[in-house]
């Protein structure tokens, strides 16, 4: 597993998220900017957790490794749903801004996938 690529995804994701959150707060208001920041932070934290669990799965041997992967994946999803439920129940963030923030990670992954290869 290429750890440089995983770190690049995280760094670029946080840079993009923070770089877009401040203008969103200033131009569109606090609920939109905070919703974008919260959604993006949730997506990037979930990605970091997925990377950590995946590395552990690849390093582990034995039949119990797959069970631990399923447990880690289920806990990651439950935590994400709990954070989303908390965000929406409190009403301090705009739901569409949260959805836009969740879209930060796919944008970063697509951008990194479209860059030219070093060999070419």
C-alpha positions, 0 to 999 in steps of 0.5 A, a space after each residue: 500500500 502506497 502510504 505517500 498516496 494516502 497521506 497526499 489524499 488526506 493533506 489535499 482533502 484538509 487543504 481543500 476543505 479548510 480553504 473552502 470553508 472560510 469563504 463559505 462562512 464569510 459569503 454564505 453564512 455560518 450554518 453553510 460554512 460550518 455544515 461544509 466543514 462538518 461534512 468534509 471533516 466527517 468524510 476525511 475522518 472516515 477515510 482515515 479510519 478506513 485506511 487504518 483498518 485496511 492497513 491492519 487487515 492487510 498486516 493481520 493473518 488468520 481467520 479473525 482478521 476478517 471479523 475485525 475488519 467487519 467490526 471496524 467497518 460497522 463501527 465506522 459507519 455507526 459513528 458517521 451516522 451518529 455524527 450526522 444525526 447529531 448535526 441534523 438534530 441540532 439544526 445549526 448546519 445547513 443539510 445541503 452544505 453537509 452533503 457538499 462537504 461529504 463530497 470533498 473526498 471524491 473530488 480529491 480522489 478524482 483529481 489525484 486519479 486524473 493527474 499524469 503518471 510520473 513515468 509518462 
